[in-house]
């Protein structure tokens, strides 16, 4: 497994999560009222999910606390079924899933590098 390449993708995923947090920090109402914010969040979720697919299978096998297949499946919905994307589902992912993913990715990066990212 190539730790350097894995770290690039882990850091990219964390950066996407940080952007999403910045876009949604004001309120749920602002998210639901702004197609621009919705588009920015959805795009970063797509990019995050795409980066997750580039992490080595060996590393994914070690970190089973992350639902890698669910992330990939969510990406497919965002990209291929974009007309059926529901803002409630997106908000739920932002509110419930991203904090857990951020925590797991941060821990994973510390295990790889031995330092905080």
N, C-alpha and C positions, 0 to 999 in steps of 0.2 A: 504494500500500500504506500502511496506517495503522500507523505504527510504535508509537504509543501503545497501540492495541488489541493488537497482536502482543505487546508487552512484557507486558501483563497476563496473557496466556495462557502465555507462556514462563515468567514468574515463578510462575504457578500450577502449571505442570508441575514446575518445580524444587522447589516446596514439597511437592508430592506425593511426589517422590523422597526428599526429606529425611525426611518422615514414615515412608515405607517403610523407610528406613535405620534410623530410630529403633526401629521395631517389630521389626526383624530383627537388630539388632546383637548380641544375646546369643548366639544360636547357631541353626544349622539345626535341631537337635533340638527347640529350644523352639518354632520355627515349626511344625514338623510335629506337635508335641504340643498345640498350642493353636488350637482352632477360632476363638477370638476374634482372635488375631493373624492367622490366615489371612484371616478376613473383613475385617479392617482393611487388610491389604495388597491384597487383591482390590479393595476399594472404591476405594482410592487409585489403583490401576492403571486402573480404569474412569474415574475423574475425570481422571486424566492424559491418557488417550487421548481423552476427550471434548474436553478443552482443545486437544489437538493438531489436532482437526478444525476448530477456529475460527481457526487461524492462516491468514493470507492465502496464496492459491495462489502469488502472486508470491514471497513469502519462501520458501515450500517449494521452489519451482523453483530458487532460489539455493542452498539448503542440501540438496543431494541426498545428503549424507553421512548424513542421517537417513532411515530407512526409514518414511516417513509412511504408506504404504499398509499396511505390516505392523502399525504401531501401531493403525491404524483396524480392521484385520482382527482383531487381538487383542482390541480392545474389543468387537467384535461377538460373539466367542466368550465373553468374560466375561459379557456382558449377556444374550445369547440362548441360550447353551449352558451355562449355569451348572451344570447337573447333570453335565456332562461335564468340568468344570474339574478338572485334575489338579494336585495340589500340587507334584509334581516339575517340571512345566512352569512353574508360578508361581515356584518357587525358582530355576530356571534363568534365568528372565527377571530376577529380582532380582539374582542373582549375576553374570550375564554381560552382559545387555543394559542394565540401568539405569546402570551406571558409564559406559558409552560414551555413552548418551543424555544423562546429566548433563553430561558433558564437552562434548558438541556443543552443548547448549542454553546452557551457560555461555559458550562461545565466541560463539555467535550473539547472545546478549544484549550482550556486550561490543562486537560489531561494530555493533549497532544504537545503543547508548547511548554507547559510548566509555568506559564505566566498568564496574567489577565490580558484580555483583548480590550 
